[in-house]
Amino acid sequence: MSKEILKALMKLFAIIAFQDYEKLDDARLYVLSFLSKQIQPKDIDEYILLFDKRIEKSRNRAQRKADKGLTSMTDSVHILKICKRINKTLDYHQKVISTIRLLEMVSAQNLGKLQLE
């Protein structure tokens, strides 16, 4: 996967993970596991930092607006932009894999499990 797509996925993972902000630790563990399968260990910090920064940005926005648990308009716009970028860049197979990874992360949050094959 290209750096650009990995960065986009980190932001998308963070926005989606923040929707269930009580289970962010499970989502972060999933993202770490995902990254360990995709990139060299020395590069993981760069991408997990992007995930963490995006979580913090969403947390700060939610605290200012007292809208925890609701998807903000800004997050919705970011999701759309990221998805458009992914749609232009990835082929069909890569899109399916990315969608599966997003669903796995949500599942990991809901079930407290980590499974990345």
Backbone bond lengths (Angstrom), bond angles and torsions (degrees), N, CA, C in turn:
res aa  C-N    CA-C-N  psi(-1)  N-CA   C-N-CA  omega(-1)  CA-C   N-CA-C  phi
1 M - - - 1.444 - - 1.526 109.30 -
2 S 1.315 116.12 142.30 1.455 120.01 -178.99 1.534 110.76 -73.62
3 K 1.320 114.48 159.81 1.469 119.77 178.23 1.525 111.31 -59.70
4 E 1.327 115.03 -41.24 1.465 119.96 -178.42 1.526 111.04 -60.94
5 I 1.323 116.65 -43.55 1.460 120.47 -179.69 1.524 110.51 -69.11
6 L 1.326 117.59 -40.79 1.465 119.72 177.82 1.525 111.09 -61.67
7 K 1.314 116.51 -40.93 1.465 119.68 177.72 1.525 110.81 -63.86
8 A 1.322 116.05 -42.68 1.467 120.04 178.26 1.524 110.34 -63.00
9 L 1.323 117.10 -42.50 1.463 120.22 179.24 1.528 111.75 -64.44
10 M 1.318 117.73 -37.16 1.471 119.88 178.45 1.520 110.01 -61.76
11 K 1.319 116.72 -42.87 1.465 120.33 179.01 1.525 110.58 -66.12
12 L 1.323 116.03 -42.72 1.457 120.13 179.12 1.525 111.24 -65.30
13 F 1.332 116.97 -43.99 1.461 120.91 175.56 1.528 110.47 -56.02
14 A 1.323 116.62 -44.21 1.466 120.85 -176.62 1.529 111.52 -65.92
15 I 1.318 116.12 -44.47 1.467 119.42 -179.64 1.524 110.05 -62.08
16 I 1.313 116.19 -44.30 1.464 120.18 -179.23 1.525 110.63 -68.90
17 A 1.325 116.62 -42.60 1.468 120.27 -179.62 1.519 111.00 -62.26
18 F 1.315 117.41 -35.19 1.459 120.23 -177.27 1.527 112.31 -66.54
19 Q 1.321 117.15 -21.06 1.464 119.58 179.92 1.523 111.60 -62.25
20 D 1.331 116.18 -24.98 1.465 121.00 175.01 1.527 106.49 -120.33
21 Y 1.323 115.27 68.65 1.463 121.45 -168.88 1.517 114.00 -64.10
22 E 1.319 118.06 -13.28 1.465 119.76 177.33 1.527 111.94 -76.79
23 K 1.334 116.59 -16.31 1.456 121.08 -176.98 1.528 111.92 -117.30
24 L 1.307 116.85 31.33 1.462 120.83 -178.41 1.526 112.22 -63.92
25 D 1.329 117.62 -31.83 1.464 119.82 179.93 1.524 111.07 -63.05
26 D 1.333 117.40 -40.70 1.460 120.84 177.58 1.524 110.63 -63.43
27 A 1.323 116.04 -42.30 1.460 119.92 179.16 1.523 110.77 -64.50
28 R 1.324 117.05 -41.58 1.471 120.40 -179.83 1.528 110.43 -64.14
29 L 1.314 117.07 -40.58 1.468 120.17 176.90 1.525 110.76 -62.55
30 Y 1.324 116.29 -40.58 1.459 119.59 177.48 1.533 110.29 -61.71
31 V 1.323 116.43 -45.78 1.464 120.49 -178.94 1.534 110.53 -61.99
32 L 1.319 117.52 -41.51 1.465 120.29 176.53 1.527 110.89 -60.90
33 S 1.308 116.68 -43.03 1.459 120.60 178.13 1.534 110.71 -64.22
34 F 1.316 116.33 -43.64 1.462 121.88 177.37 1.527 110.66 -57.78
35 L 1.320 115.68 -48.79 1.465 119.91 -178.81 1.526 112.02 -63.05
36 S 1.322 116.93 -37.81 1.466 119.75 -179.09 1.524 111.64 -63.39
37 K 1.335 116.72 -24.46 1.465 120.91 177.87 1.530 112.21 -87.06
38 Q 1.330 117.25 -18.35 1.457 121.05 -173.14 1.535 114.28 -101.75
39 I 1.325 116.00 -33.19 1.467 119.18 -171.85 1.523 111.31 -135.08
40 Q 1.315 115.16 171.48 1.457 121.72 177.87 1.533 109.68 -68.93
41 P 1.336 116.95 146.33 1.474 120.22 -179.58 1.530 113.70 -54.16
42 K 1.316 117.21 -33.51 1.472 120.12 -178.28 1.534 112.55 -67.41
43 D 1.327 117.25 -20.21 1.467 121.04 -178.12 1.527 114.09 -96.53
44 I 1.319 116.97 -7.40 1.467 120.52 -175.94 1.523 112.00 -61.36
45 D 1.319 117.72 -40.91 1.470 120.68 -177.79 1.529 112.08 -57.76
46 E 1.318 116.95 -38.99 1.460 121.24 -179.48 1.534 110.96 -59.53
47 Y 1.312 116.60 -44.03 1.458 120.72 -175.79 1.525 112.77 -80.68
48 I 1.320 117.21 -36.94 1.471 118.55 178.29 1.530 109.64 -67.54
49 L 1.325 116.88 -29.67 1.460 120.65 175.17 1.529 110.78 -64.20
50 L 1.326 117.38 -39.97 1.470 120.68 175.80 1.530 110.66 -61.19
51 F 1.326 116.10 -43.22 1.465 121.41 177.79 1.529 109.75 -60.61
52 D 1.321 116.48 -49.53 1.465 120.97 -178.13 1.525 112.20 -62.82
53 K 1.334 116.91 -40.82 1.466 120.26 179.46 1.527 110.99 -64.00
54 R 1.323 116.74 -40.12 1.459 119.94 -179.53 1.528 111.18 -69.15
55 I 1.325 116.73 -36.83 1.467 120.59 174.67 1.522 109.57 -60.85
56 E 1.322 116.21 -46.76 1.466 120.89 -178.95 1.528 111.03 -62.49
57 K 1.318 116.32 -40.23 1.467 120.39 178.03 1.526 110.48 -61.29
58 S 1.324 117.09 -44.50 1.466 120.79 177.96 1.522 111.16 -65.49
59 R 1.332 116.41 -39.73 1.468 121.02 179.53 1.530 110.27 -62.60
60 N 1.315 116.84 -45.35 1.468 120.66 179.65 1.519 111.40 -63.06
61 R 1.321 116.70 -42.14 1.464 120.64 179.34 1.527 110.33 -64.19
62 A 1.324 116.57 -42.81 1.468 120.63 -179.10 1.522 111.04 -65.37
63 Q 1.329 116.88 -38.53 1.466 120.11 179.36 1.518 110.94 -66.39
64 R 1.330 116.36 -38.28 1.464 119.33 178.78 1.521 111.75 -67.53
65 K 1.321 115.89 -36.60 1.459 119.40 -175.18 1.517 113.41 -99.94
66 A 1.310 117.09 -3.82 1.467 122.49 -178.75 1.530 111.38 52.34
67 D 1.343 116.09 41.89 1.469 119.71 -178.99 1.529 111.65 -119.26
68 K 1.313 116.38 40.15 1.461 120.22 179.72 1.522 110.11 -55.00
69 G 1.315 114.06 136.41 1.449 119.57 178.14 1.520 114.19 89.78
70 L 1.313 118.25 -13.47 1.450 121.26 178.20 1.519 109.63 -102.99
71 T 1.313 116.30 142.14 1.457 120.34 176.88 1.522 107.84 -77.10
72 S 1.305 115.68 121.97 1.464 118.85 -179.75 1.520 109.98 -75.13
73 M 1.296 116.01 159.94 1.461 121.19 177.24 1.530 109.45 -61.15
74 T 1.322 116.28 -39.24 1.465 120.59 178.98 1.523 110.63 -61.65
75 D 1.328 117.26 -45.02 1.466 120.50 178.08 1.522 110.73 -62.49
76 S 1.318 117.06 -40.12 1.465 120.51 179.09 1.520 111.06 -61.65
77 V 1.318 116.49 -42.03 1.465 120.77 178.28 1.529 110.25 -65.73
78 H 1.337 116.86 -41.99 1.465 120.00 177.69 1.528 110.98 -62.25
79 I 1.314 117.18 -42.86 1.464 120.81 178.47 1.526 109.99 -59.03
80 L 1.308 116.90 -45.56 1.460 121.00 179.90 1.532 110.96 -61.08
81 K 1.322 117.35 -45.90 1.467 121.07 179.81 1.530 111.37 -61.73
82 I 1.325 115.75 -44.62 1.465 120.15 -179.45 1.524 110.06 -64.06
83 C 1.311 116.95 -44.09 1.469 120.29 -179.91 1.523 111.62 -64.20
84 K 1.309 117.11 -38.12 1.469 119.84 176.70 1.526 110.52 -63.19
85 R 1.326 116.57 -42.68 1.466 120.78 179.26 1.534 110.35 -63.29
86 I 1.323 116.06 -44.33 1.464 120.56 178.57 1.526 109.99 -63.95
87 N 1.315 116.88 -42.01 1.458 121.48 -178.91 1.529 111.74 -61.79
88 K 1.317 117.47 -37.65 1.460 121.41 179.84 1.531 112.18 -73.69
89 T 1.325 116.21 -29.82 1.461 120.58 -170.28 1.519 113.94 -94.21
90 L 1.310 117.28 -38.13 1.458 120.55 -173.09 1.524 112.24 -91.45
91 D 1.323 114.90 150.82 1.465 118.69 172.03 1.531 108.46 -83.51
92 Y 1.311 116.08 176.62 1.459 121.15 -174.95 1.527 111.95 -56.08
93 H 1.315 117.27 -48.99 1.470 122.36 -177.92 1.529 110.62 -59.17
94 Q 1.324 117.41 -44.21 1.466 121.77 -179.95 1.529 111.22 -66.10
95 K 1.323 117.07 -35.09 1.463 120.83 176.95 1.527 110.78 -64.65
96 V 1.318 115.57 -42.50 1.462 120.03 178.97 1.524 109.88 -62.57
97 I 1.333 116.79 -45.98 1.466 121.28 179.41 1.531 110.46 -60.70
98 S 1.325 117.31 -44.30 1.468 121.01 179.41 1.524 111.03 -61.51
99 T 1.315 116.82 -41.93 1.462 121.01 178.50 1.523 110.62 -63.66
100 I 1.319 116.13 -43.04 1.464 120.05 177.83 1.519 110.37 -60.97
101 R 1.323 117.73 -42.98 1.470 121.13 179.28 1.522 111.42 -61.85
102 L 1.325 117.08 -39.67 1.466 119.88 177.11 1.526 110.65 -63.41
103 L 1.317 115.91 -43.60 1.467 119.70 178.64 1.526 111.30 -65.41
104 E 1.321 117.56 -36.96 1.464 120.66 176.81 1.521 111.20 -63.03
105 M 1.330 115.95 -39.70 1.463 118.82 179.54 1.527 110.32 -63.95
106 V 1.317 116.57 -44.58 1.464 120.23 178.21 1.521 109.73 -61.56
107 S 1.310 116.19 -42.74 1.462 121.07 177.94 1.524 110.86 -62.42
108 A 1.328 117.24 -41.76 1.466 121.19 178.87 1.525 110.39 -61.14
109 Q 1.314 116.79 -37.99 1.460 120.45 177.34 1.521 110.59 -66.00
110 N 1.319 116.10 -42.92 1.466 120.30 -175.10 1.520 113.10 -75.52
111 L 1.311 116.63 -32.92 1.457 119.91 -176.20 1.529 113.31 -103.59
112 G 1.336 115.80 -10.80 1.466 118.93 -178.02 1.520 112.64 69.24
113 K 1.324 116.23 24.75 1.467 121.04 -178.45 1.515 109.99 -116.26
114 L 1.296 115.25 156.04 1.453 121.73 173.31 1.512 108.58 -121.78
115 Q 1.303 116.56 113.91 1.457 120.34 174.21 1.503 108.07 -136.73
116 L 1.299 115.88 113.93 1.452 121.40 178.73 1.507 107.27 -133.92
117 E 1.287 116.53 110.33 1.469 120.60 -177.03 1.488 110.30 -100.30
